[in-house]
């Protein structure tokens, strides 16, 4: 079975309606799914990995060193974090997985609008 790594933009305590319905629901029939969230401590529980919020920009290095063998990852989805996506490009070239970006428009637009103000 192929492996899908989902790196979400929400912290571990957020209501993950999309993630639970699509990623952890439907796609589990076809993939071995691992989800990465950001929180106040670093831990792995089953297929759920929580990393420190401060390590977001270095997420691929942290995952590679402690949690994930990227030679076995087939797909990576990054949600809303352009800086994480940029870090993923380097790993994509090294390990050859398919890299996707999920843009959640209302959330992305809000941060853009606030930055513009």
C-alpha positions as CSV (number, residue, x, y, z in Angstrom):
1,X,0.0,0.0,0.0
2,X,1.3,3.5,-0.9
3,X,2.0,6.0,1.9
4,X,0.5,9.5,2.1
5,X,1.9,12.1,4.4
6,X,-0.5,15.0,5.2
7,X,1.0,18.1,6.8
8,X,-1.9,20.2,8.1
9,X,-2.0,23.9,9.0
10,X,-4.1,23.5,12.2
11,X,-2.9,22.6,15.6
12,X,-3.7,19.3,17.2
13,X,-6.7,20.7,19.2
14,X,-8.6,22.1,16.1
15,X,-11.7,20.4,14.7
16,X,-10.3,18.6,11.7
17,X,-13.5,18.1,9.7
18,X,-11.8,17.9,6.3
19,X,-8.9,15.8,7.6
20,X,-11.1,13.3,9.4
21,X,-13.6,13.0,6.6
22,X,-11.4,12.9,3.6
23,X,-7.8,12.2,4.7
24,X,-8.5,9.8,7.6
25,X,-11.7,8.5,6.2
26,X,-11.9,8.0,2.5
27,X,-8.2,7.9,1.6
28,X,-7.3,5.3,4.3
29,X,-8.9,2.8,2.0
30,X,-6.2,3.4,-0.6
31,X,-3.2,4.7,1.4
32,X,-1.3,4.3,4.6
33,X,-1.9,7.8,5.9
34,X,0.2,9.8,8.3
35,X,-0.9,13.2,9.5
36,X,1.3,15.9,10.9
37,X,-0.1,18.6,13.2
38,X,1.5,21.4,15.2
39,X,1.2,21.8,18.9
40,X,2.9,22.5,22.2
41,X,4.9,19.2,22.4
42,X,6.5,16.7,20.1
43,X,5.1,13.2,20.0
44,X,3.9,10.5,17.7
45,X,0.7,8.5,18.4
46,X,0.0,5.9,15.8
47,X,-0.4,7.7,12.5
48,X,-0.7,11.1,14.1
49,X,2.5,13.1,14.6
50,X,2.6,16.4,16.5
51,X,5.5,18.7,16.2
52,X,6.4,21.9,17.9
53,X,4.9,25.0,16.2
54,X,8.4,26.6,16.3
55,X,9.7,23.8,14.0
56,X,7.3,24.4,11.2
57,X,9.8,25.9,8.8
58,X,12.1,22.9,9.4
59,X,9.4,20.3,9.4
60,X,10.9,18.0,6.8
61,X,14.3,17.8,8.6
62,X,12.5,17.1,11.9
63,X,10.3,14.4,10.4
64,X,13.2,12.8,8.6
65,X,15.4,12.7,11.7
66,X,12.8,11.4,14.1
67,X,9.6,10.1,12.6
68,X,9.4,9.4,8.8
69,X,11.5,7.3,6.4
70,X,11.0,9.4,3.2
71,X,12.2,6.5,1.0
72,X,8.8,4.9,1.8
73,X,6.6,8.0,1.3
74,X,4.8,8.2,-2.1
75,X,2.7,11.3,-1.7
76,X,3.0,14.4,0.5
77,X,0.2,17.0,0.8
78,X,1.0,20.4,2.4
79,X,-2.0,22.5,3.5
80,X,-1.7,26.3,3.4
81,X,2.0,26.7,4.4
82,X,4.0,28.0,1.5
83,X,7.3,27.8,3.5
84,X,6.7,24.2,4.3
85,X,5.9,23.5,0.6
86,X,9.2,25.1,-0.3
87,X,11.1,22.8,2.1
88,X,9.2,19.9,0.6
89,X,10.5,20.7,-2.8
90,X,14.1,19.9,-1.7
91,X,13.0,16.6,-0.2
92,X,10.9,15.8,-3.3
93,X,14.0,16.1,-5.5
94,X,16.0,13.9,-3.1
95,X,13.4,11.1,-2.5
96,X,11.1,11.3,-5.5
97,X,7.7,11.5,-3.8
98,X,4.8,13.4,-5.4
99,X,4.3,16.8,-3.7
100,X,0.9,18.5,-3.6
101,X,-0.4,21.7,-2.1
102,X,-3.9,22.2,-0.6
103,X,-4.9,25.8,-0.5
104,X,-7.8,26.5,1.8
105,X,-8.8,29.8,0.3
106,X,-10.6,31.6,3.2
107,X,-7.8,31.0,5.6
108,X,-5.1,31.9,3.1
109,X,-6.9,35.0,2.0
110,X,-7.4,36.2,5.6
111,X,-3.6,36.0,6.4
112,X,-2.8,37.7,3.1
113,X,-5.3,40.4,3.8
114,X,-4.0,41.0,7.3
115,X,-0.4,41.1,6.0
116,X,-1.5,43.7,3.4
117,X,-3.1,45.9,6.1
